[in-house]
Amino acid sequence: MFRRREAVPFSFVAEADRFRSNVTPPPQERTTGSELARRGLVGLAVIAGLAGSLLFGLPALASEHSPSHSQQTEAAPGH
């Protein structure tokens, strides 16, 4: 019915941990000037976007006046 799986010998597991590949990774390509410029522009665009969102968002988050004082209802209080 059920077949028991054979245990893996400990020496095999220990040998697998010590195994090192003899395949060397490919050399890393040098970054060109245009690639550096592109990365810099992308970084500047991200920083400018964050700064712009703070510049336009902070006045909206300021709570100098509570909304209940500045809003008026259309219904007259005596009618």
N, C-alpha and C positions, 0 to 999 in steps of 0.2 A: 504494500500500500504506500506508506510514506517512506521515502528514502532519506536517510540521514546524510547531510552534507559532510564531507570530510573536512576536518580542521586543517587550516593552513599551518605548516610548520613555522615555528617562531623564527628560525634562522632565515627563512625566505622573506618574512616581513622585515626583519632587521637589515637584510641585504638590500631590499627595495628602498629603505630610507637612506642608505649610503650611496645609492646609484647616482652617478653624475653623467650627464649626456656629453657625448663627444662632438655634438653639433654646435658650432659657434654661431652666435646671432649675427645678422648682417650689420655692417658698420652704420652708425647713425649719420644721416645726411646733414650737411651743414645748412644752417638757416641763411637764406639769402636776404639781401637788403630790402627787397620788395616784400618779403614775408614778414620781416620785422616791422616795416612801415604799416602793413595791413593790420598786424596784431595791435600796434600802437593806436591806430585809428579806431579799431573796434573797442579798445579799452577806453579811449577818450569819449566815444559815443555812449558807452554804458555809464560812465561817470557823469557826463553831461545830462543824460536822461534822469539819473538819480537826483542830481542837483536841481534840475528843472522841476521834477515832481515835488521836491521839498519846497522850492521857491513858490510854486503855485498852490501847494497843498496846505502849507502852514497857516496862511490867512483863513482858510476855510475851517481849520481846526481850532482857531482861536475862539475862546468863549468869553469875550468881553461883554456881550449882551446875550442874555438868555432869550431863546425864541419866543417864550410866552409874553415877554414885555414888548417885543417889536411887532408881533402879529395882532391884528384886530379882527374881531368877528364881524360878519356882515349883518347879523341880527341886532336890532336896537335893544338895549337892555330893558326898556319899559314896555315893550309891545308883546 
